[in-house]
C-alpha cells in the first residue's frame, strides 16, 4: 500500500488532534482502534523524517569538516 507523503509538521498536527480525540471521555472503543492505527502510521512517518534529517545533517557536517581539512 503506497502511503501519501505528508510533511513532518502535518503529521505532528494530526497526531496532536488524535491525542485530543482519544482523551475525550466520549471517545468510543470503535474510534479508539482507528485512532490508534492512524497514530501508529503518523509516528512512523515522523520517525522516518527524523532519521532522514539526521542522516542529511551528518553528511553536511562531514562535508564541512572535510572542507576544513582540505
mmCIF file of the N, C-alpha and C atoms, coordinates in Angstrom:
data_MODEL
# 
_entry.id   MODEL 
# 
loop_
_atom_site.group_PDB 
_atom_site.id 
_atom_site.type_symbol 
_atom_site.label_atom_id 
_atom_site.label_alt_id 
_atom_site.label_comp_id 
_atom_site.label_asym_id 
_atom_site.label_entity_id 
_atom_site.label_seq_id 
_atom_site.pdbx_PDB_ins_code 
_atom_site.Cartn_x 
_atom_site.Cartn_y 
_atom_site.Cartn_z 
_atom_site.occupancy 
_atom_site.B_iso_or_equiv 
_atom_site.pdbx_formal_charge 
_atom_site.auth_seq_id 
_atom_site.auth_comp_id 
_atom_site.auth_asym_id 
_atom_site.auth_atom_id 
_atom_site.pdbx_PDB_model_num 
ATOM 1   N N  . UNK A 1 1  ? 0.841   -1.180 0.000  1.00 0.00 ? 1  UNK A N  1 
ATOM 2   C CA . UNK A 1 1  ? 0.000   0.000  0.000  1.00 0.00 ? 1  UNK A CA 1 
ATOM 3   C C  . UNK A 1 1  ? 0.885   1.243  0.000  1.00 0.00 ? 1  UNK A C  1 
ATOM 4   N N  . UNK A 1 2  ? 0.720   2.110  -0.997 1.00 0.00 ? 2  UNK A N  1 
ATOM 5   C CA . UNK A 1 2  ? 1.504   3.336  -1.100 1.00 0.00 ? 2  UNK A CA 1 
ATOM 6   C C  . UNK A 1 2  ? 0.960   4.370  -0.112 1.00 0.00 ? 2  UNK A C  1 
ATOM 7   N N  . UNK A 1 3  ? 1.875   4.961  0.632  1.00 0.00 ? 3  UNK A N  1 
ATOM 8   C CA . UNK A 1 3  ? 1.475   5.985  1.597  1.00 0.00 ? 3  UNK A CA 1 
ATOM 9   C C  . UNK A 1 3  ? 1.618   7.359  0.966  1.00 0.00 ? 3  UNK A C  1 
ATOM 10  N N  . UNK A 1 4  ? 0.672   8.207  1.218  1.00 0.00 ? 4  UNK A N  1 
ATOM 11  C CA . UNK A 1 4  ? 0.745   9.573  0.745  1.00 0.00 ? 4  UNK A CA 1 
ATOM 12  C C  . UNK A 1 4  ? 1.825   10.290 1.539  1.00 0.00 ? 4  UNK A C  1 
ATOM 13  N N  . UNK A 1 5  ? 2.665   11.024 0.836  1.00 0.00 ? 5  UNK A N  1 
ATOM 14  C CA . UNK A 1 5  ? 3.717   11.764 1.514  1.00 0.00 ? 5  UNK A CA 1 
ATOM 15  C C  . UNK A 1 5  ? 3.129   13.003 2.178  1.00 0.00 ? 5  UNK A C  1 
ATOM 16  N N  . UNK A 1 6  ? 3.296   13.099 3.469  1.00 0.00 ? 6  UNK A N  1 
ATOM 17  C CA . UNK A 1 6  ? 2.879   14.302 4.189  1.00 0.00 ? 6  UNK A CA 1 
ATOM 18  C C  . UNK A 1 6  ? 4.087   14.841 4.924  1.00 0.00 ? 6  UNK A C  1 
ATOM 19  N N  . UNK A 1 7  ? 4.040   16.100 5.244  1.00 0.00 ? 7  UNK A N  1 
ATOM 20  C CA . UNK A 1 7  ? 5.168   16.719 5.934  1.00 0.00 ? 7  UNK A CA 1 
ATOM 21  C C  . UNK A 1 7  ? 5.200   16.285 7.398  1.00 0.00 ? 7  UNK A C  1 
ATOM 22  N N  . UNK A 1 8  ? 6.349   16.456 7.990  1.00 0.00 ? 8  UNK A N  1 
ATOM 23  C CA . UNK A 1 8  ? 6.515   16.177 9.417  1.00 0.00 ? 8  UNK A CA 1 
ATOM 24  C C  . UNK A 1 8  ? 5.551   17.042 10.223 1.00 0.00 ? 8  UNK A C  1 
ATOM 25  N N  . UNK A 1 9  ? 5.462   18.316 9.855  1.00 0.00 ? 9  UNK A N  1 
ATOM 26  C CA . UNK A 1 9  ? 4.593   19.240 10.577 1.00 0.00 ? 9  UNK A CA 1 
ATOM 27  C C  . UNK A 1 9  ? 3.141   18.808 10.506 1.00 0.00 ? 9  UNK A C  1 
ATOM 28  N N  . UNK A 1 10 ? 2.687   18.400 9.324  1.00 0.00 ? 10 UNK A N  1 
ATOM 29  C CA . UNK A 1 10 ? 1.303   17.957 9.172  1.00 0.00 ? 10 UNK A CA 1 
ATOM 30  C C  . UNK A 1 10 ? 1.060   16.667 9.966  1.00 0.00 ? 10 UNK A C  1 
ATOM 31  N N  . UNK A 1 11 ? 2.017   15.762 9.935  1.00 0.00 ? 11 UNK A N  1 
ATOM 32  C CA . UNK A 1 11 ? 1.874   14.519 10.701 1.00 0.00 ? 11 UNK A CA 1 
ATOM 33  C C  . UNK A 1 11 ? 1.764   14.815 12.193 1.00 0.00 ? 11 UNK A C  1 
ATOM 34  N N  . UNK A 1 12 ? 2.577   15.755 12.677 1.00 0.00 ? 12 UNK A N  1 
ATOM 35  C CA . UNK A 1 12 ? 2.517   16.114 14.097 1.00 0.00 ? 12 UNK A CA 1 
ATOM 36  C C  . UNK A 1 12 ? 1.182   16.756 14.448 1.00 0.00 ? 12 UNK A C  1 
ATOM 37  N N  . UNK A 1 13 ? 0.662   17.609 13.565 1.00 0.00 ? 13 UNK A N  1 
ATOM 38  C CA . UNK A 1 13 ? -0.641  18.231 13.820 1.00 0.00 ? 13 UNK A CA 1 
ATOM 39  C C  . UNK A 1 13 ? -1.731  17.165 13.906 1.00 0.00 ? 13 UNK A C  1 
ATOM 40  N N  . UNK A 1 14 ? -1.668  16.212 12.993 1.00 0.00 ? 14 UNK A N  1 
ATOM 41  C CA . UNK A 1 14 ? -2.662  15.136 13.015 1.00 0.00 ? 14 UNK A CA 1 
ATOM 42  C C  . UNK A 1 14 ? -2.533  14.290 14.276 1.00 0.00 ? 14 UNK A C  1 
ATOM 43  N N  . UNK A 1 15 ? -1.303  14.021 14.702 1.00 0.00 ? 15 UNK A N  1 
ATOM 44  C CA . UNK A 1 15 ? -1.094  13.262 15.943 1.00 0.00 ? 15 UNK A CA 1 
ATOM 45  C C  . UNK A 1 15 ? -1.676  14.001 17.144 1.00 0.00 ? 15 UNK A C  1 
ATOM 46  N N  . UNK A 1 16 ? -1.440  15.304 17.206 1.00 0.00 ? 16 UNK A N  1 
ATOM 47  C CA . UNK A 1 16 ? -1.977  16.096 18.309 1.00 0.00 ? 16 UNK A CA 1 
ATOM 48  C C  . UNK A 1 16 ? -3.505  16.043 18.320 1.00 0.00 ? 16 UNK A C  1 
ATOM 49  N N  . UNK A 1 17 ? -4.096  16.111 17.139 1.00 0.00 ? 17 UNK A N  1 
ATOM 50  C CA . UNK A 1 17 ? -5.550  16.026 17.031 1.00 0.00 ? 17 UNK A CA 1 
ATOM 51  C C  . UNK A 1 17 ? -6.051  14.660 17.512 1.00 0.00 ? 17 UNK A C  1 
ATOM 52  N N  . UNK A 1 18 ? -5.369  13.611 17.124 1.00 0.00 ? 18 UNK A N  1 
ATOM 53  C CA . UNK A 1 18 ? -5.755  12.253 17.534 1.00 0.00 ? 18 UNK A CA 1 
ATOM 54  C C  . UNK A 1 18 ? -5.663  12.110 19.048 1.00 0.00 ? 18 UNK A C  1 
ATOM 55  N N  . UNK A 1 19 ? -4.602  12.626 19.633 1.00 0.00 ? 19 UNK A N  1 
ATOM 56  C CA . UNK A 1 19 ? -4.442  12.540 21.094 1.00 0.00 ? 19 UNK A CA 1 
ATOM 57  C C  . UNK A 1 19 ? -5.601  13.249 21.791 1.00 0.00 ? 19 UNK A C  1 
ATOM 58  N N  . UNK A 1 20 ? -5.955  14.425 21.310 1.00 0.00 ? 20 UNK A N  1 
ATOM 59  C CA . UNK A 1 20 ? -7.080  15.151 21.914 1.00 0.00 ? 20 UNK A CA 1 
ATOM 60  C C  . UNK A 1 20 ? -8.376  14.351 21.808 1.00 0.00 ? 20 UNK A C  1 
ATOM 61  N N  . UNK A 1 21 ? -8.606  13.746 20.655 1.00 0.00 ? 21 UNK A N  1 
ATOM 62  C CA . UNK A 1 21 ? -9.822  12.954 20.470 1.00 0.00 ? 21 UNK A CA 1 
ATOM 63  C C  . UNK A 1 21 ? -9.832  11.730 21.386 1.00 0.00 ? 21 UNK A C  1 
ATOM 64  N N  . UNK A 1 22 ? -8.662  11.095 21.534 1.00 0.00 ? 22 UNK A N  1 
ATOM 65  C CA . UNK A 1 22 ? -8.579  9.900  22.377 1.00 0.00 ? 22 UNK A CA 1 
ATOM 66  C C  . UNK A 1 22 ? -8.777  10.243 23.850 1.00 0.00 ? 22 UNK A C  1 
ATOM 67  N N  . UNK A 1 23 ? -8.402  11.455 24.244 1.00 0.00 ? 23 UNK A N  1 
ATOM 68  C CA . UNK A 1 23 ? -8.549  11.872 25.637 1.00 0.00 ? 23 UNK A CA 1 
ATOM 69  C C  . UNK A 1 23 ? -9.965  12.300 25.977 1.00 0.00 ? 23 UNK A C  1 
ATOM 70  N N  . UNK A 1 24 ? -10.784 12.469 24.963 1.00 0.00 ? 24 UNK A N  1 
ATOM 71  C CA . UNK A 1 24 ? -12.173 12.857 25.177 1.00 0.00 ? 24 UNK A CA 1 
ATOM 72  C C  . UNK A 1 24 ? -12.918 11.694 25.834 1.00 0.00 ? 24 UNK A C  1 
ATOM 73  N N  . UNK A 1 25 ? -13.574 11.930 26.946 1.00 0.00 ? 25 UNK A N  1 
ATOM 74  C CA . UNK A 1 25 ? -14.299 10.852 27.633 1.00 0.00 ? 25 UNK A CA 1 
ATOM 75  C C  . UNK A 1 25 ? -15.390 10.205 26.764 1.00 0.00 ? 25 UNK A C  1 
ATOM 76  N N  . UNK A 1 26 ? -15.835 10.901 25.739 1.00 0.00 ? 26 UNK A N  1 
ATOM 77  C CA . UNK A 1 26 ? -16.874 10.362 24.874 1.00 0.00 ? 26 UNK A CA 1 
ATOM 78  C C  . UNK A 1 26 ? -16.315 9.538  23.709 1.00 0.00 ? 26 UNK A C  1 
ATOM 79  N N  . UNK A 1 27 ? -15.018 9.367  23.666 1.00 0.00 ? 27 UNK A N  1 
ATOM 80  C CA . UNK A 1 27 ? -14.388 8.571  22.607 1.00 0.00 ? 27 UNK A CA 1 
ATOM 81  C C  . UNK A 1 27 ? -14.780 7.102  22.800 1.00 0.00 ? 27 UNK A C  1 
ATOM 82  N N  . UNK A 1 28 ? -15.436 6.547  21.782 1.00 0.00 ? 28 UNK A N  1 
ATOM 83  C CA . UNK A 1 28 ? -15.852 5.150  21.930 1.00 0.00 ? 28 UNK A CA 1 
ATOM 84  C C  . UNK A 1 28 ? -14.767 4.195  21.442 1.00 0.00 ? 28 UNK A C  1 
ATOM 85  N N  . UNK A 1 29 ? -14.912 2.950  21.790 1.00 0.00 ? 29 UNK A N  1 
ATOM 86  C CA . UNK A 1 29 ? -13.892 1.938  21.533 1.00 0.00 ? 29 UNK A CA 1 
ATOM 87  C C  . UNK A 1 29 ? -13.650 1.734  20.039 1.00 0.00 ? 29 UNK A C  1 
ATOM 88  N N  . UNK A 1 30 ? -14.674 1.873  19.214 1.00 0.00 ? 30 UNK A N  1 
ATOM 89  C CA . UNK A 1 30 ? -14.505 1.718  17.771 1.00 0.00 ? 30 UNK A CA 1 
ATOM 90  C C  . UNK A 1 30 ? -13.595 2.807  17.206 1.00 0.00 ? 30 UNK A C  1 
ATOM 91  N N  . UNK A 1 31 ? -13.808 4.029  17.656 1.00 0.00 ? 31 UNK A N  1 
ATOM 92  C CA . UNK A 1 31 ? -12.950 5.117  17.215 1.00 0.00 ? 31 UNK A CA 1 
ATOM 93  C C  . UNK A 1 31 ? -11.545 4.984  17.779 1.00 0.00 ? 31 UNK A C  1 
ATOM 94  N N  . UNK A 1 32 ? -11.435 4.513  18.992 1.00 0.00 ? 32 UNK A N  1 
ATOM 95  C CA . UNK A 1 32 ? -10.139 4.350  19.628 1.00 0.00 ? 32 UNK A CA 1 
ATOM 96  C C  . UNK A 1 32 ? -9.232  3.456  18.793 1.00 0.00 ? 32 UNK A C  1 
ATOM 97  N N  . UNK A 1 33 ? -9.774  2.380  18.283 1.00 0.00 ? 33 UNK A N  1 
ATOM 98  C CA . UNK A 1 33 ? -8.983  1.460  17.443 1.00 0.00 ? 33 UNK A CA 1 
ATOM 99  C C  . UNK A 1 33 ? -8.478  2.178  16.195 1.00 0.00 ? 33 UNK A C  1 
ATOM 100 N N  . UNK A 1 34 ? -9.358  2.924  15.534 1.00 0.00 ? 34 UNK A N  1 
ATOM 101 C CA . UNK A 1 34 ? -8.967  3.650  14.330 1.00 0.00 ? 34 UNK A CA 1 
ATOM 102 C C  . UNK A 1 34 ? -7.926  4.724  14.632 1.00 0.00 ? 34 UNK A C  1 
ATOM 103 N N  . UNK A 1 35 ? -8.133  5.437  15.723 1.00 0.00 ? 35 UNK A N  1 
ATOM 104 C CA . UNK A 1 35 ? -7.177  6.477  16.104 1.00 0.00 ? 35 UNK A CA 1 
ATOM 105 C C  . UNK A 1 35 ? -5.806  5.871  16.404 1.00 0.00 ? 35 UNK A C  1 
ATOM 106 N N  . UNK A 1 36 ? -5.793  4.736  17.070 1.00 0.00 ? 36 UNK A N  1 
ATOM 107 C CA . UNK A 1 36 ? -4.530  4.082  17.403 1.00 0.00 ? 36 UNK A CA 1 
ATOM 108 C C  . UNK A 1 36 ? -3.783  3.678  16.135 1.00 0.00 ? 36 UNK A C  1 
ATOM 109 N N  . UNK A 1 37 ? -4.485  3.110  15.175 1.00 0.00 ? 37 UNK A N  1 
ATOM 110 C CA . UNK A 1 37 ? -3.859  2.697  13.921 1.00 0.00 ? 37 UNK A CA 1 
ATOM 111 C C  . UNK A 1 37 ? -3.315  3.897  13.159 1.00 0.00 ? 37 UNK A C  1 
ATOM 112 N N  . UNK A 1 38 ? -4.117  4.950  13.039 1.00 0.00 ? 38 UNK A N  1 
ATOM 113 C CA . UNK A 1 38 ? -3.672  6.156  12.331 1.00 0.00 ? 38 UNK A CA 1 
ATOM 114 C C  . UNK A 1 38 ? -2.497  6.796  13.060 1.00 0.00 ? 38 UNK A C  1 
ATOM 115 N N  . UNK A 1 39 ? -2.540  6.799  14.380 1.00 0.00 ? 39 UNK A N  1 
ATOM 116 C CA . UNK A 1 39 ? -1.434  7.347  15.164 1.00 0.00 ? 39 UNK A CA 1 
ATOM 117 C C  . UNK A 1 39 ? -0.140  6.603  14.914 1.00 0.00 ? 39 UNK A C  1 
ATOM 118 N N  . UNK A 1 40 ? -0.215  5.293  14.820 1.00 0.00 ? 40 UNK A N  1 
ATOM 119 C CA . UNK A 1 40 ? 0.972   4.485  14.533 1.00 0.00 ? 40 UNK A CA 1 
ATOM 120 C C  . UNK A 1 40 ? 1.552   4.853  13.172 1.00 0.00 ? 40 UNK A C  1 
ATOM 121 N N  . UNK A 1 41 ? 0.692   4.985  12.179 1.00 0.00 ? 41 UNK A N  1 
ATOM 122 C CA . UNK A 1 41 ? 1.150   5.359  10.841 1.00 0.00 ? 41 UNK A CA 1 
ATOM 123 C C  . UNK A 1 41 ? 1.828   6.733  10.852 1.00 0.00 ? 41 UNK A C  1 
ATOM 124 N N  . UNK A 1 42 ? 1.239   7.673  11.559 1.00 0.00 ? 42 UNK A N  1 
ATOM 125 C CA . UNK A 1 42 ? 1.814   9.012  11.635 1.00 0.00 ? 42 UNK A CA 1 
ATOM 126 C C  . UNK A 1 42 ? 3.144   9.013  12.386 1.00 0.00 ? 42 UNK A C  1 
ATOM 127 N N  . UNK A 1 43 ? 3.240   8.217  13.444 1.00 0.00 ? 43 UNK A N  1 
ATOM 128 C CA . UNK A 1 43 ? 4.507   8.104  14.173 1.00 0.00 ? 43 UNK A CA 1 
ATOM 129 C C  . UNK A 1 43 ? 5.606   7.542  13.276 1.00 0.00 ? 43 UNK A C  1 
ATOM 130 N N  . UNK A 1 44 ? 5.255   6.579  12.439 1.00 0.00 ? 44 UNK A N  1 
ATOM 131 C CA . UNK A 1 44 ? 6.229   6.017  11.511 1.00 0.00 ? 44 UNK A CA 1 
ATOM 132 C C  . UNK A 1 44 ? 6.712   7.069  10.518 1.00 0.00 ? 44 UNK A C  1 
ATOM 133 N N  . UNK A 1 45 ? 5.791   7.910  10.037 1.00 0.00 ? 45 UNK A N  1 
ATOM 134 C CA . UNK A 1 45 ? 6.165   8.994  9.128  1.00 0.00 ? 45 UNK A CA 1 
ATOM 135 C C  . UNK A 1 45 ? 7.140   9.934  9.829  1.00 0.00 ? 45 UNK A C  1 
ATOM 136 N N  . UNK A 1 46 ? 6.810   10.333 11.049 1.00 0.00 ? 46 UNK A N  1 
ATOM 137 C CA . UNK A 1 46 ? 7.668   11.258 11.799 1.00 0.00 ? 46 UNK A CA 1 
ATOM 138 C C  . UNK A 1 46 ? 9.040   10.645 12.062 1.00 0.00 ? 46 UNK A C  1 
ATOM 139 N N  . UNK A 1 47 ? 9.058   9.409  12.467 1.00 0.00 ? 47 UNK A N  1 
ATOM 140 C CA . UNK A 1 47 ? 10.323  8.730  12.752 1.00 0.00 ? 47 UNK A CA 1 
ATOM 141 C C  . UNK A 1 47 ? 11.193  8.675  11.499 1.00 0.00 ? 47 UNK A C  1 
ATOM 142 N N  . UNK A 1 48 ? 10.596  8.360  10.350 1.00 0.00 ? 48 UNK A N  1 
ATOM 143 C CA . UNK A 1 48 ? 11.355  8.295  9.105  1.00 0.00 ? 48 UNK A CA 1 
ATOM 144 C C  . UNK A 1 48 ? 11.903  9.663  8.726  1.00 0.00 ? 48 UNK A C  1 
ATOM 145 N N  . UNK A 1 49 ? 11.091  10.706 8.876  1.00 0.00 ? 49 UNK A N  1 
ATOM 146 C CA . UNK A 1 49 ? 11.562  12.058 8.545  1.00 0.00 ? 49 UNK A CA 1 
ATOM 147 C C  . UNK A 1 49 ? 12.730  12.458 9.455  1.00 0.00 ? 49 UNK A C  1 
ATOM 148 N N  . UNK A 1 50 ? 12.645  12.100 10.727 1.00 0.00 ? 50 UNK A N  1 
ATOM 149 C CA . UNK A 1 50 ? 13.731  12.427 11.653 1.00 0.00 ? 50 UNK A CA 1 
ATOM 150 C C  . UNK A 1 50 ? 15.011  11.676 11.297 1.00 0.00 ? 50 UNK A C  1 
ATOM 151 N N  . UNK A 1 51 ? 14.893  10.410 10.924 1.00 0.00 ? 51 UNK A N  1 
ATOM 152 C CA . UNK A 1 51 ? 16.073  9.632  10.517 1.00 0.00 ? 51 UNK A CA 1 
ATOM 153 C C  . UNK A 1 51 ? 16.713  10.229 9.273  1.00 0.00 ? 51 UNK A C  1 
ATOM 154 N N  . UNK A 1 52 ? 15.875  10.597 8.298  1.00 0.00 ? 52 UNK A N  1 
ATOM 155 C CA . UNK A 1 52 ? 16.389  11.188 7.065  1.00 0.00 ? 52 UNK A CA 1 
ATOM 156 C C  . UNK A 1 52 ? 17.092  12.509 7.341  1.00 0.00 ? 52 UNK A C  1 
ATOM 157 N N  . UNK A 1 53 ? 16.491  13.331 8.179  1.00 0.00 ? 53 UNK A N  1 
ATOM 158 C CA . UNK A 1 53 ? 17.086  14.624 8.515  1.00 0.00 ? 53 UNK A CA 1 
ATOM 159 C C  . UNK A 1 53 ? 18.394  14.435 9.261  1.00 0.00 ? 53 UNK A C  1 
ATOM 160 N N  . UNK A 1 54 ? 18.434  13.489 10.185 1.00 0.00 ? 54 UNK A N  1 
ATOM 161 C CA . UNK A 1 54 ? 19.663  13.200 10.927 1.00 0.00 ? 54 UNK A CA 1 
ATOM 162 C C  . UNK A 1 54 ? 20.773  12.776 9.977  1.00 0.00 ? 54 UNK A C  1 
ATOM 163 N N  . UNK A 1 55 ? 20.461  11.910 9.032  1.00 0.00 ? 55 UNK A N  1 
ATOM 164 C CA . UNK A 1 55 ? 21.461  11.451 8.065  1.00 0.00 ? 55 UNK A CA 1 
ATOM 165 C C  . UNK A 1 55 ? 21.954  12.620 7.210  1.00 0.00 ? 55 UNK A C  1 
ATOM 166 N N  . UNK A 1 56 ? 21.034  13.485 6.784  1.00 0.00 ? 56 UNK A N  1 
ATOM 167 C CA . UNK A 1 56 ? 21.421  14.655 5.982  1.00 0.00 ? 56 UNK A CA 1 
ATOM 168 C C  . UNK A 1 56 ? 22.334  15.584 6.766  1.00 0.00 ? 56 UNK A C  1 
ATOM 169 N N  . UNK A 1 57 ? 21.985  15.843 8.019  1.00 0.00 ? 57 UNK A N  1 
ATOM 170 C CA . UNK A 1 57 ? 22.800  16.732 8.850  1.00 0.00 ? 57 UNK A CA 1 
ATOM 171 C C  . UNK A 1 57 ? 24.192  16.134 9.058  1.00 0.00 ? 57 UNK A C  1 
ATOM 172 N N  . UNK A 1 58 ? 24.271  14.845 9.300  1.00 0.00 ? 58 UNK A N  1 
ATOM 173 C CA . UNK A 1 58 ? 25.577  14.197 9.486  1.00 0.00 ? 58 UNK A CA 1 
ATOM 174 C C  . UNK A 1 58 ? 26.425  14.303 8.222  1.00 0.00 ? 58 UNK A C  1 
ATOM 175 N N  . UNK A 1 59 ? 25.801  14.156 7.041  1.00 0.00 ? 59 UNK A N  1 
ATOM 176 C CA . UNK A 1 59 ? 26.544  14.293 5.783  1.00 0.00 ? 59 UNK A CA 1 
ATOM 177 C C  . UNK A 1 59 ? 27.059  15.715 5.610  1.00 0.00 ? 59 UNK A C  1 
ATOM 178 N N  . UNK A 1 60 ? 26.232  16.684 5.947  1.00 0.00 ? 60 UNK A N  1 
ATOM 179 C CA . UNK A 1 60 ? 26.637  18.079 5.818  1.00 0.00 ? 60 UNK A CA 1 
ATOM 180 C C  . UNK A 1 60 ? 27.796  18.390 6.752  1.00 0.00 ? 60 UNK A C  1 
ATOM 181 N N  . UNK A 1 61 ? 27.715  17.922 7.985  1.00 0.00 ? 61 UNK A N  1 
ATOM 182 C CA . UNK A 1 61 ? 28.791  18.148 8.956  1.00 0.00 ? 61 UNK A CA 1 
ATOM 183 C C  . UNK A 1 61 ? 30.075  17.488 8.487  1.00 0.00 ? 61 UNK A C  1 
ATOM 184 N N  . UNK A 1 62 ? 29.974  16.274 7.968  1.00 0.00 ? 62 UNK A N  1 
ATOM 185 C CA . UNK A 1 62 ? 31.159  15.575 7.465  1.00 0.00 ? 62 UNK A CA 1 
ATOM 186 C C  . UNK A 1 62 ? 31.780  16.338 6.301  1.00 0.00 ? 62 UNK A C  1 
ATOM 187 N N  . UNK A 1 63 ? 30.937  16.887 5.434  1.00 0.00 ? 63 UNK A N  1 
ATOM 188 C CA . UNK A 1 63 ? 31.446  17.656 4.301  1.00 0.00 ? 63 UNK A CA 1 
ATOM 189 C C  . UNK A 1 63 ? 32.137  18.932 4.773  1.00 0.00 ? 63 UNK A C  1 
ATOM 190 N N  . UNK A 1 64 ? 31.548  19.594 5.747  1.00 0.00 ? 64 UNK A N  1 
ATOM 191 C CA . UNK A 1 64 ? 32.166  20.819 6.287  1.00 0.00 ? 64 UNK A CA 1 
ATOM 192 C C  . UNK A 1 64 ? 33.518  20.496 6.900  1.00 0.00 ? 64 UNK A C  1 
ATOM 193 N N  . UNK A 1 65 ? 33.567  19.407 7.671  1.00 0.00 ? 65 UNK A N  1 
ATOM 194 C CA . UNK A 1 65 ? 34.823  19.016 8.303  1.00 0.00 ? 65 UNK A CA 1 
ATOM 195 C C  . UNK A 1 65 ? 35.855  18.626 7.257  1.00 0.00 ? 65 UNK A C  1 
ATOM 196 N N  . UNK A 1 66 ? 35.433  17.949 6.200  1.00 0.00 ? 66 UNK A N  1 
ATOM 197 C CA . UNK A 1 66 ? 36.360  17.568 5.127  1.00 0.00 ? 66 UNK A CA 1 
ATOM 198 C C  . UNK A 1 66 ? 36.893  18.816 4.415  1.00 0.00 ? 66 UNK A C  1 
ATOM 199 N N  . UNK A 1 67 ? 36.027  19.792 4.182  1.00 0.00 ? 67 UNK A N  1 
ATOM 200 C CA . UNK A 1 67 ? 36.439  21.023 3.534  1.00 0.00 ? 67 UNK A CA 1 
ATOM 201 C C  . UNK A 1 67 ? 37.431  21.803 4.399  1.00 0.00 ? 67 UNK A C  1 
ATOM 202 N N  . UNK A 1 68 ? 37.236  21.748 5.716  1.00 0.00 ? 68 UNK A N  1 
ATOM 203 C CA . UNK A 1 68 ? 38.156  22.459 6.619  1.00 0.00 ? 68 UNK A CA 1 
ATOM 204 C C  . UNK A 1 68 ? 39.530  21.810 6.620  1.00 0.00 ? 68 UNK A C  1 
ATOM 205 N N  . UNK A 1 69 ? 39.617  20.510 6.432  1.00 0.00 ? 69 UNK A N  1 
ATOM 206 C CA . UNK A 1 69 ? 40.899  19.811 6.423  1.00 0.00 ? 69 UNK A CA 1 
ATOM 207 C C  . UNK A 1 69 ? 41.624  19.963 5.092  1.00 0.00 ? 69 UNK A C  1 
ATOM 208 N N  . UNK A 1 70 ? 40.894  20.285 4.053  1.00 0.00 ? 70 UNK A N  1 
ATOM 209 C CA . UNK A 1 70 ? 41.495  20.388 2.705  1.00 0.00 ? 70 UNK A CA 1 
ATOM 210 C C  . UNK A 1 70 ? 42.263  21.683 2.525  1.00 0.00 ? 70 UNK A C  1 
# 
